[in-house]
Amino acid sequence: MSELLRFATAGSVDDGKSTLIGRLLFDSKSIFEDQMASVADASERMGLEGPNLALLTDGLRAEREQGITIDVAYRYFATPKRKFIIADTPGHVQYTRNMVTGASTADLAIVLIDARKGVLEQSRRHAFIASLLRIPHLVIAVNKMDLVDYSEDRFNEIVEEFGSFAAKLDISDLTFIPLSALNGDNVVTRSEHMTWFEGSSLLHHLETVHIASDRNLIDARFPVQCVLRPQTEEFHDYRGYAGRVASGVFRPGDEVMVLPSGFTTKIKRIDTFDGEVDGAFAPMSVTLLLEDEIDISRGDMICRPQNQPTSAQDIDAMVCWLADETVLSAGSKLSIKHTTRTARAIVKNLKYRLDINSLHRDESAETLQLNEMGRVSIRTTLPLFFDEYRRSRETGSFILIDEATNATVGAGMILGET
């Protein structure tokens, strides 16, 4: 089974994100003939000489008319080495929430920089969001190299400028690739125009970047989604706990603890849709059968007795506010959904609002509005079983829900207990 890589693209307006993805799909032969015909058709109507590959991802009519990306567009393609899910995220500051949503599950982020314009405010903003979301691998794609005569000096200037900014961020793997999405230089195959560049093409990097060690296989966490009791003749006494492994590894015979009760037991067996397995790890969806009958329900957490998540009702978190009708402030009452557990929550205080462009902390801020980020302390009606987001993205993240409208209004990353 080939490995799956999820990656997100981000960049300033007109940096060529959608063209780059179109080029990746086109050159890796991942486009159907009817899709290509429709793009050629639309390009002709727009009065363009050749097919505009950006139209492969810009699906909304408003996106096509304005030539910008508004919503997150997901595209799937595969090569013999790997399967890919691409999240094409917007560059405009007013769509920060869309970028946060699209990049939250990514293994890798590609930030595009226009070789002519260099490192812009948006480039820094996107790199900061990528580091905040703990995306393990970051690729800086210096695009439109054809418009600066494939200049090695210009590429090195951008590498140096971005490198000094990235040093302030928590980025573990940073790669720079010069390319031209329009002409296909260094996208799928190595460019003849940039023989001075000794690195690999973008697709080769995506196929070979090592992601297996990014997953947390140490902290065993299994949030229970539902209890399976078929009560049929065939499965008369069957009682299984279904859910998706958040992190770590579970095997039959392992001693486990159930939170919040604190009872311990052993795993009797692990079932999947395809039958019994001898081990489960993230992100497998499985059903655990336990040796003892314990009262377990949705929202409980199965873990190891010697390695438990933090259990607390007071949490410290970074929140990105996603709602345009309401604001977040001290005293805001919301629902919080963390793994499979839902509780009511109140915002105790807003410690500071973060300026994503300058990294300045505004401690006098009283509200978070649409697309703004800030550090808050929250109290919940039930204890949450969490790890810090830097340790586990699955058990360290949550969403905030407006109780009146049931709309998702915030996305949070847990920094710890307050």
Secondary structure, DSSP 8 states (H G I E B T S, - for coil): --EEEEEEEEESTTS-HHHHHHHHHHHTT---HHHHHHHHHHHHHTT-SS--GGGGT--SHHHHHHT---S-EEEEEE-SSEEEEEEE---SGGGHHHHHHHHTT-SEEEEEEETTT-S-HHHHHHHHHHHHTT-SEEEEEEE-GGGGTT-HHHHHHHHHHHHHHHTTS--SEEEEEE-BTTTTBTTTB--SS-TT--S--HHHHHHH---GGGS--SS-BEE--EEE---SSTTTT--EEEEE--BSEE-TT-EEEEETT--EEEEEEEEETTEEES-EETT-EEEEEESS-----TT-EEEBTTB--EEEEEEEEEEEE--SS--EETT-EEEEEETTEEEEEEEEEEEEEE-TTT--EETT--EE-TT-EEEEEEEEEEEEEE--TTT-TTTTEEEEE-TTT--EEEEEEEEEE-
